[in-house]
Amino acid sequence: MKAKSIKGKSTEEIQTAFTKSMSDGFSPNLAIVFLSVAQDRKAICHILDKAGIAVFGSTTNGEFIDEEPESKSVAMLLLDINKDYFRIYTGDFQSDSYRDTSKSIAQKANKEFDQIAFLLATSNFAADGEEVLLGLQEANGEQVNAFGGAAGDDYGFEDTWVFTNEWESNNGMVCIALDEEKVAVRGIATCGWKAMGTEKTVTRSEGNHVFTIDNEPALNITTKYGGLENITSENKDLIIDLATNFPLQLQREKGDPVMRTPIVVDWTDHSFYTTGSVPQGSKIRFSLPPDWDVMEKVVKGVQNLKETEMPEADALIVFSCAGRTLSLGPMMNAEIEGVKQVWNVPMAGMFSSAELGRMAGGNLEMHNLTTCCVALKEK
């Protein structure tokens, strides 16, 4: 597999970079496209269509091919890979058919390949990533190899899109099925947020609506531990501060905790909604604001993946939570640079609204404030 990364701030810049990338005889047939909702998706796809290149695309909250994150731009990973080694599938979510949609896609892929790894992106902030992953597991077993992210819209929180050559959806999923007998796919989801305080119990919740923790209103106990002030509906910065600095760490029986960030407050009872389900009776811990250790843990996790499972790679795809850029600021550049240097191969990444993948020793999960790195190597 040969790979190259390109980026640009306009369709014209992408056309120029794309043409230049092929000047030495490079002939890609698959493109991973991460772009801003401000960019012309159809025009970008038209460039790739004319060259006979299959597209896996998602809108983002920012995109990158190196240590310099961009905004309102296009980042693209071009791959020259045997066309028999992959298939692209799409599906629109009907009502709440997240699990049925992904299961149907996986069943189609099973007719093509005996052993499959999935790369996926979902659109619509309401889409339940956990249900999408459960659909893949129902079709391919609990150990299915799958990684991806939820689309963004430059922090607009209104309309996100996934797309391929002649299809796009603001309520659906796009998926690459890779033949694992021909292409090695290894990835890891890493967060790095440190926990603080003792373990607490979620004493009342419904899905992603958390009412009480240790029988106290969820908002009250969380802000108390975070030392936050001005806990009123007029404080528009409160939810951003909670989401980026003081997420809940949902404890699992195996593997690292899964992050759950508050995103909407119900001021009638000081409960809040999180980005993923928090079962009643589950155990949580609160988080400390991030520091350099958060970034270093991600880089070390990727280094360990190289040392133990993937000594060489042809290309790297990164799904990193948009909240990390708000929390880490300039440190985010160092994290991306550290990840890229592990294999030093062409890379493309997006700042996502949620991340899909498996932490070391853990289950396949939907995450927040997490970086999910996926390395590819044609056998």
Secondary structure, 3 states (H helix, E strand, C coil): CEEEEEEECCHHHHHHHHHHHCCCCCCCCEEEEEECCCCCHHHHHHHHHHCCCEEEEEECCCEECCCCCECCCEEEEEEECCHHHEEEEEEECCCCCHHHHHHHHHHHHHCCCCCEEEEEEECCCCCCHHHHHHHHHHHHCCCCEEEEEECCCCCCCCCCCEEECCEEECCEEEEEEEECCCEEEEEEEECCCCEEEEEEEEEEEECCEEEEECCEEHHHHHHHHHCCCCCCCCCCCHHHHHHHHCCEEECCCCCCCEEECEEEEECCCCEEEECCCCCCCCEEEEECCCCHHHHHHHHHHHHHHHHHCCCCCCEEEEEEEHHHHHHHCCHHHHHHHHHHHHHCCCEEEEEECEEEEECCCCCEEEECCCEEEEEEEEC
